[in-house]
């Protein structure tokens, strides 16, 4: 697990979560651990709301 220290300034993408200021990195992976899609959100955002956007970012070969 990577820890990212809080920056000195911040922007609208950086918010306060229950552990302080920061961001969340959401990653959807396949069974072997290969990442399929990534997304960053403010720390106070809902994790459940990120499932559908992560799935829409995956491109399948047909």
N, C-alpha and C positions, 0 to 999 in steps of 0.2 A: 504494500500500500504506500503510495506516495503522499507526502504531506507538503502542502504549499503554504509558505508563510504569508501572512496578510501583507498587502502592499501598503505603501505610505498614503496613497490617495484613494483610488477606487473610482468606480464609474457606476452607471445604472445597472451593470451586470453583476456588481459585487454587492451583496446584501448581508444582513445579520441573520444567522441561523441560531440554533440552540447552543452551538459551541462558539459563536462569535462570527466575525465577518468573513465571508468567503464565497466560494462557488461549489456546485456539485458537478461531478463529471459522470454522466450516464453512458454506459457502454453495453451494447448488445453483442454477444459473442456466440459462435457456433460451438458444437460439442467438443471440439479439440482445443478451444480457447482462442481461435482466430477471431479478431474483432470484425464485426460486420458494419456497425455504425456507432458513432460517438455524438454526444451532445453535452453542452455545458449550460447550466442554469444558475440563477442566484441561489444562495444557500437557504433562503426562506421559501423556496418554491416547493410545489408538491411533486413527489417522486412518481406517484401513480399516474399523473397526467402526462408523463413523458414516454409511456410505453407505446402508444399509438404513433407519435411522431418518429420514434426510433424504428418502428416496423416499416413505416412509409419510406425511410431513407435506404432500406436494403434493396439492392438491385439483383434480380434473379436472372440467370441465363436460361432461356427456354428454346 
